Amino acid sequence: MFKEMWEEIPTAFKVLWISGAVISAG
């Protein structure tokens, strides 16, 4: 289910989301 939703997310949004996660974790 999560993988299917992830595939629908634009790559640009993934990059921003991952960047935000890294900043929050950093």
KELO-346387 format. One line per 5 residues: number of its first residue (from 1); their letters; for each residue x, y, z of C-alpha. Coordinates in pm, whole numbers, padded with zeros to 5 digits. Example, Ala and Ser with C-alpha at 12.3 -4.5 7.8 and 13.67 -1.06 7.14 Angstrom:
% residues 2
1) as) 01230,-00450,00780 ~ 01367,-00106,00714
% end
This chain:
% residues 26
1) mfkem) 00000,00000,00000 ~ 00269,00246,00101 ~ 00482,00155,-00201 ~ 00190,00220,-00436 ~ 00130,00561,-00278
6) weeip) 00504,00635,-00294 ~ 00507,00562,-00668 ~ 00236,00824,-00720 ~ 00440,01096,-00550 ~ 00636,01319,-00791
11) tafkv) 01013,01279,-00769 ~ 01058,01647,-00685 ~ 00829,01609,-00384 ~ 01020,01299,-00271 ~ 01345,01495,-00280
16) lwisg) 01196,01778,-00074 ~ 01043,01533,00175 ~ 01368,01338,00213 ~ 01565,01661,00250 ~ 01327,01776,00522
21) avisa) 01359,01442,00700 ~ 01739,01463,00688 ~ 01737,01819,00823 ~ 01501,01720,01104 ~ 01719,01421,01190
26) g) 02040,01620,01162
% end
